[in-house]
Amino acid sequence: MSLFRRRKVAETTPNDPATADATRDSTSVTAAEVGAEPATAASGVVDDPEARAAAEAGAPAPADPAPEAFDRSGGPFDVSEVEEAPRLTLGGLQLVGREGMELRFEVEEGSGRVIAVTVGLNGSTVQLQAFAAPRTSGVWDEIRAEIAEAVQGQGGAAEEQDGPLGRELLCRLPVRTEDGRTAHQPARFAGVDGPRWFLRAVFSGPAAHDRAAATELEGVVREAVVVRGEEAMAPRELIALALPEQPAPAEPAEPATQQAAGRDDLKPYERGPEITEVR
């Protein structure tokens, strides 16, 4: 497993919804801009026969069913929900290592704090960030809508869907190619609300659109442990991450130790050859 690949990022990255607050520099998008029928876009109303009939009868229109809460019994976990086990300790996150896994850390310029960790595996990546959340409610529903608005405001597209980690966004992010043209890169945003925290995962590469390719990285997210701490934090405040500790280099042995090691090599307690003198 490869560690300690760092990438510095600016203290604010308003045009990157994968690493910045999705509310920054977002613009509203009309229905016409995202492919709605012209009449619907102009009126801002969707023609729903059931809703129209209910309105004519004086009854309230049926409400959209609320999405079911994500079952977190299989992870990701709060640190209070797991026993101690060998994991990579990264400050506010703990990860289970896997064969061939690479870690890349994004360090904010100026402050030097670690703001995200990206896990690479089998040609795909998932970026992980943990945030504080209110004690009584989650924030993913709100953040999901804000990310979709930000992506669309930048000329991309966002589609909400159900996934292995609950409700998620499948996005096409606008990127600039080497020849100056604009292309679109797929990315999948998933989020999990926990006790007083929220974990965001952004899948890139084949894992963004191929379920089979995403299976192992989704397992990494499921096995993640969030260490929020007990200190007071504002909702959506980033939970601090940290680089993993490197093992200290072995110190050279003391001369006496080296001499003792040499004696061990000679096996001083083993009986040697005997010579009998005959007179």
N, C-alpha and C positions, 0 to 999 in steps of 0.2 A: 504494500500500500504506500502510495506516494503522498507526502505531506508538505505543507509550507510553500505552496505556490500562492503568491500574493499579487493583488492588483489594486493599485490606488485608485480611488474615485474621488470626485469633487465633493465638497461638503454638501452641496445640493445638486441633484441631477433631475431637474424638473421634466425633462423630455424622455425619461426612461421609466415607464410604469412598472418595470420589473424590480427596480431598486429604490424608487422614490415614493413619496406620499402621492397616492393616485389623485388626490384633489388638487395638486399644484398644476397651474397652467392648463387646466382642462377647459374645454369649451363645449357649449351645448350643441346638439346635433338634431336637426329636424328629421321628421319621418321620411321626407323626400330624399334626404342625403343618405339614408341607409336602405333605400330600395322599397319604400312603401308606395302604395298606389297614390297618384297625384291628388285625387279627391280626398283621400284619408289624410294625406299630409297637410292639405290646405285647411281642413276643418279641425284636425287634431283629434278626431273621434273615430273609433273603429265601429263599424256597423255590426252589432251583435243582435241577431233576432230575439234571443231569449231576454237580453237586457232591455230591448225596446218594448217587448211585450210586457215585461214586469213594470216598466216605467209607466206604460199606458194604463195598467191596472192599479197603479198607485202603490205597488209593492217595491221594496228596495231591490236593486240588482244583485244577483248572486255574487258573492265574493270569491276571489280566486282561492283555492285551497292552499293553506300554509305548508311549506316544505317540511318534511319530517326531519327531526333533529338527527344528526349523524351519530351513529353508535360508535363510541370511542372505546368500547371494551377491548378491542384488539389493537389499540394504540392509534395515534401517539399518546404518550403517557405523561402525567405529572410525576415529579420526582417522589412525591409522597405515595404513589401507587405501585412502585416497583422496589424490589430488593436490590441490594448492591450486587453488581456483576461487572465483569470487565467491559468497559465502554471507553470511547474517546471522549474526554472531558473538554468541552469547548466553552466554558463559562455558562451561559444560560441554556446551552444545549448539550446533550450527551447522545452520541451516536454509536451504533454497533458496527464494528469494522467488518468489511467483506473483502474477499480475495479480488484483487485488481482494482479496488476502489481508490480514487484520487480525490484530494481535497484542495480547493482553491478558496482563499480568504480575500474578501474585499475590505480594504482598510481605508477609512476616511482621511483625506488629506487634512492637515492642520491639527485635528484632535488626535489622530492616530488610533482611534477606536475601531474595532472590528465590527462591521455592520452586517455582514452576511457571510455564509459559508456555502459553497457550491460543491456538490458531490458529483463526480464523474464516474460513469460505469457503463461499459459496453457501448461507447459511442454516443451516449446521451447524458444529460446533466439535469440536476434539480437544485435550485437555489432555495435555501432555507433561511427564514428570519422569524424571530419570535417577538411578540409585542405584548405589553400589558393590556388588560381588558377589564371592564367593569365586573364587580363581584356578582351581580344579579343577571347579567345578560351578555350575549355574545356580540361580536362586531362584524362577523364575516358577511352577513347579509348586506350591511351598509357598505362595507369595503368593496364587495363584489360589484355592486352597482356603480361605485365611484371609479373602479378600474375600467369597467366597460365604457363609461363616459369618457375617461381620459384617452383610452385607446382609439375610440371613434373620433375624438377631437383631434387626434394626431393623424387622421387619415387611415386608420386601420379598421378592423372589424372584430366584433366580440359576440360570441354565441354562448348562451347559458345552457348547461346540460347536467345530467346526473353522471357521477363517476364513482370509482371505488372509494374515494375520500369524501363523498357527499356532493353537494352542489358545487360546480366549478365553471370556469370560463375557458372556452377554446377561442384563442385570439389569433389574429394575423397582424403582426406588428410591422409598421413601415420601417425599412432600413435602407441605407444608401449603399449602393454597390460601388466597386472600385472605379467603374467607368462613369460614375455620377448619376446613374439611373436609380429610381426608387423601386425596391422589391418588397415583398412581404414575407416575413419569417413567422412560422407557427410557434405558439407558446401556449401552454396550458397552466392556468392559475387555479390552484386548489387551496382551501383554507379549512382549518379545524379550530373550533372554539373549545378551550379547556377551562379549568378553574382559575379565573383571574388572568388568563393568558390566551393568546391567539397565535397559531402557527401558520405561516404562509409558505407554500411550496410552489415554485415556478418551474415547470418541466420544459426543456428545450431539446432539440434534436429529434430523433425518431420517437422518443417517449412522449413528445407533444401530441402526436396524432396516431400512434400505433400502440394499441393496448398491450400486445405481446411484448413489445420493446420496453414498455413502461413498468412491467411487473416487478422487476428486481428493485428499481428505484422507488416504487411505491412501497415495497417492503422496508426500504431504508427509512422512509417517512413514518411508517407504522411503528417501527422500532425506536423512533426518536423519543427522548425524554426531555421535557422542558423544566428548567430550574428557574423559576420566577423570583424566588426570594420573598422575604416578608416585608421589605420596605415599601412605603407608599409610592405609587407611580401613577402618572396620569394615563388615562386610556389612550391606547395606540402608541405609547412611549416604547421605544426599542429596548428590548431586554439585552443587556450587554453580552457580547460574545468574547471569546478569548482564543488565542492560539494554543494548541496543545503543547504541553511541556515536553521538552526534549530530554532524553536521558543524559545524565552527566557523563563526560568522557572518563574512561577508566584511568586512574592515576598510576604512574609507574611504581612498581614494587620497591620497597625499601631494600637496601643491601642485605640486611640480616635476613629478610624474607627470601631474597634470591638465594642466599647461601643455604638456607634451610631447604629450599626447593631443590637445590643441587644435591643435598644429602639424601633427600627422599629418592632422587633418581638413582643414587648408588645403593639404595635399600640397605641401610646400615644394620638393620635388625635381622637380616637374612644370613644364615650360616654359610660361610664360604668354604673353599677347598681346604682340606687338612693335610699336613705333612708330618709323617712319623719318622723321627731320626733313629737309626739303628747303629749301635756302637759295637 
